[in-house]
Amino acid sequence: MANLTLVLDAMCGDNGPRIIVPAALQALVSNPQLRLLLVGIPEILNPLLPDQRADLRDRLQIIPAEYAIANDIKPLQAIRQSKGSSMRIALELVKSGQAQACISAGNTGVLMGLAKLILKTINGIERPALTTILPNQEHGKTVIT
C-alpha cells in the first residue's frame, strides 16, 4: 500500500471509541504506510491509547470534535445541527485534502447526506452508493451494492 491517510469518525457506532481505537491501532500495526486521523472527543480517546506504542502514535493524530451524532436522530435534523460533530469534521478533512477517505460507523443516512453536502458528487452521479465486500466460497469475495 502506498502512503494513505484515512480519517476515522471515532465517536460513532454501537460501541464507539472502545472498539474503533483498538481497531485503528491494529490497522497501523498491519500497514506501516498508513496514517490515521481519529476525530472525536480527546478526553474519551486519549485514555484508550496505550503509552508504550509511541511508534504508532507518530502515525496517529487525534482531531478534536465537540460531540457525536446520535444513531437515532433524523438525518435532516442532524445535518442542520452537525457543526462541531465528529462526522462532519471527518468529512471536512477529506474535502480539505488532509485525508483520502472517511470511515464512520455512525448514522448512515446522516453520513450520506453530509457527504453529498460537503464533498459533492461526481458529475453524472446524483447520489452516493453503499457497498460492502463479503467473503464467498467460490471466488473469495462478493461485492454487494
Residue pairs with C-beta under 8 A, 6 or more apart in sequence:
1 31
1 33
1 34
2 33
3 33
3 35
4 31
4 33
4 34
4 35
4 100
5 34
5 35
5 36
5 37
5 98
5 99
5 100
6 34
6 35
6 36
6 37
6 99
6 100
6 101
6 102
6 103
7 36
7 37
7 38
7 39
7 63
7 90
7 93
7 94
7 98
7 99
7 101
7 102
7 103
8 20
8 24
8 36
8 37
8 38
8 39
8 90
8 102
8 103
8 104
9 39
9 40
9 68
9 86
9 87
9 90
9 102
9 103
9 104
9 105
9 106
10 16
10 17
10 20
10 21
10 24
10 38
10 39
10 40
10 45
10 86
11 17
11 39
11 40
11 41
11 44
11 65
11 67
11 68
11 86
11 106
12 68
12 69
12 71
12 86
12 87
12 104
12 105
12 106
12 107
13 19
13 20
13 104
13 105
13 106
14 71
14 105
16 68
17 40
17 44
17 45
17 48
18 48
20 38
20 105
21 38
21 45
21 48
21 49
22 48
24 36
24 38
24 60
25 49
25 50
25 53
25 56
25 60
27 34
27 36
28 34
28 36
28 56
28 59
28 60
29 56
34 59
35 59
35 60
35 61
36 59
36 60
36 61
37 60
37 61
37 62
37 63
37 90
37 93
37 98
37 99
38 45
38 60
38 61
38 62
38 63
39 62
39 63
39 64
39 65
39 86
39 87
39 89
39 90
39 93
40 62
40 63
40 64
40 65
40 68
40 86
41 64
41 65
41 66
41 67
41 68
41 86
42 62
42 64
45 62
46 62
49 57
49 60
63 89
63 90
63 93
65 84
65 85
65 86
65 89
66 84
66 85
67 84
67 85
67 86
68 85
68 86
68 87
68 106
69 78
69 82
69 85
69 86
69 87
69 106
69 107
69 110
70 78
70 107
71 106
71 107
73 107
73 110
75 107
75 109
75 110
75 112
75 113
76 113
78 85
78 107
78 110
78 113
79 110
79 113
79 114
79 117
82 88
82 110
82 114
86 106
87 104
87 106
87 107
87 110
87 111
87 114
88 114
88 118
90 99
90 102
90 104
91 102
91 114
91 115
91 118
91 119
92 118
93 99
93 102
94 100
94 101
94 102
94 119
95 118
95 119
102 115
104 111
108 130
112 127
112 128
112 130
115 128
116 127
116 128
121 127
121 128
129 145
130 145
131 143
131 144
131 145
132 143
132 144
133 141
133 142
133 143
133 144
134 141
134 142
134 144
135 141
135 142
136 142
